[in-house]
Amino acid sequence: MLEMQEEETQNNFAPEFYGWVTHPIFAFSPRLINPLLKIGRALRLQTLRHRKQAAQPPSQERMHEEAYPNASKLPVAEDAQILSLEEELQLARDGDTETEAHRISISSSGDCGSDNAGDPVPLVCLNEAMHAAARILIDSRLRRLPFTAPSIREHVDRVVRETRKIADASRVSHALAFPLFVAGCEAVDTAARETIASRLAQQRGLLCNPPGYLAKILRRVWSIRDADPGLDWAAWTSEISHGFCYYNLF
């Protein structure tokens, strides 16, 4: 897994973007890249472990876990990994805040000119949505909290709220598929679901071809999760046919 070096996360490499929190290529904070890569790797390993266990004959330990699902607990190593990822996300958030505060301070003093307005509003909103999506992945898939958990609902609402501020005509809207889809998988409220589905139906790009493709997948996810709200994420994703969607979406 190729991670970004510290100097890459701290610099935009162009004076025109001095003081920006977001990166002109990624359209969100480069400080989020490494945590997202690590979250993705952890989820991939978790998925492989789930498939391996599902293919094996039931052991006594596994039968006990299935009989008493509420008694299961994450291994200590996994707990430590989750805490480390949460810390990285918090450091990314703190770094973004410090960058913006420094830009405001410099602009106010006139040292770099007064024309540095910082990140455009759509990029700020996308960055907020990406931070929220990362937290959703940790809480729902690594911590295995139910999608009715207050923290997950809060982050889903945050994604909906921030993406609403980005116009369909904005180029930034092309980058909304990831946070919207992540939030959509955990959305409980009908209003949030319909807002996300409507926005995804208007998305363009490879994953959104044909139009409405991602929204159709989410409706399948909601039907599965509503029928059995207690399903672990690895369990409900395994119920989605390989022919129905690209498995890598999850």
GIZIPE-V803780 format. One record per pair of residues at least 6 apart in sequence whose C-alpha atoms are under 7 Angstrom apart, sorted by sequence separation. I is the first residue (numbers start at 1). GAP is how many residues later the second one is. D is the distance in whole Angstrom. If there is no record, write none. Layout:
# GIZIPE-V803780
i=I gap=GAP d=D
i=I gap=GAP d=D
This chain:
# GIZIPE-V803780
i=22 gap=6 d=4
i=23 gap=6 d=6
i=106 gap=6 d=6
i=107 gap=6 d=6
i=139 gap=6 d=6
i=140 gap=6 d=7
i=167 gap=6 d=7
i=187 gap=6 d=6
i=208 gap=6 d=6
i=22 gap=7 d=4
i=23 gap=7 d=6
i=65 gap=7 d=6
i=107 gap=7 d=5
i=140 gap=7 d=7
i=166 gap=7 d=6
i=21 gap=8 d=6
i=22 gap=8 d=7
i=107 gap=9 d=7
i=184 gap=9 d=6
i=201 gap=10 d=6
i=12 gap=11 d=6
i=201 gap=11 d=4
i=225 gap=11 d=7
i=184 gap=12 d=6
i=200 gap=12 d=7
i=224 gap=12 d=7
i=139 gap=13 d=7
i=200 gap=14 d=6
i=201 gap=14 d=6
i=200 gap=15 d=6
i=136 gap=16 d=6
i=180 gap=16 d=6
i=197 gap=18 d=5
i=136 gap=19 d=6
i=159 gap=20 d=7
i=9 gap=21 d=5
i=159 gap=21 d=7
i=9 gap=22 d=5
i=132 gap=23 d=5
i=177 gap=23 d=7
i=159 gap=24 d=7
i=132 gap=26 d=7
i=132 gap=27 d=6
i=156 gap=27 d=5
i=217 gap=28 d=7
i=129 gap=29 d=7
i=174 gap=29 d=7
i=4 gap=30 d=6
i=129 gap=30 d=5
i=174 gap=30 d=7
i=3 gap=31 d=6
i=156 gap=31 d=6
i=160 gap=32 d=7
i=129 gap=33 d=6
i=185 gap=33 d=6
i=128 gap=34 d=7
i=129 gap=34 d=7
i=184 gap=34 d=7
i=126 gap=36 d=7
i=160 gap=36 d=7
i=185 gap=36 d=7
i=125 gap=37 d=5
i=126 gap=37 d=7
i=125 gap=38 d=6
i=147 gap=39 d=5
i=125 gap=40 d=7
i=148 gap=40 d=7
i=147 gap=41 d=7
i=122 gap=44 d=5
i=133 gap=46 d=5
i=123 gap=49 d=7
i=130 gap=49 d=6
i=133 gap=49 d=6
i=35 gap=50 d=6
i=122 gap=50 d=6
i=129 gap=50 d=6
i=133 gap=50 d=6
i=35 gap=53 d=6
i=35 gap=54 d=6
i=32 gap=60 d=6
i=82 gap=60 d=7
i=31 gap=61 d=5
i=21 gap=75 d=6
i=21 gap=78 d=6
i=21 gap=79 d=6
i=19 gap=80 d=6
i=19 gap=81 d=7
i=19 gap=84 d=5
i=146 gap=84 d=7
i=144 gap=88 d=7
i=141 gap=92 d=6
i=28 gap=95 d=7
i=27 gap=96 d=6
i=22 gap=97 d=7
i=20 gap=98 d=5
i=21 gap=98 d=7
i=28 gap=98 d=7
i=29 gap=98 d=6
i=36 gap=98 d=7
i=19 gap=99 d=6
i=20 gap=99 d=5
i=28 gap=99 d=5
i=22 gap=101 d=7
i=50 gap=184 d=7
i=47 gap=187 d=6
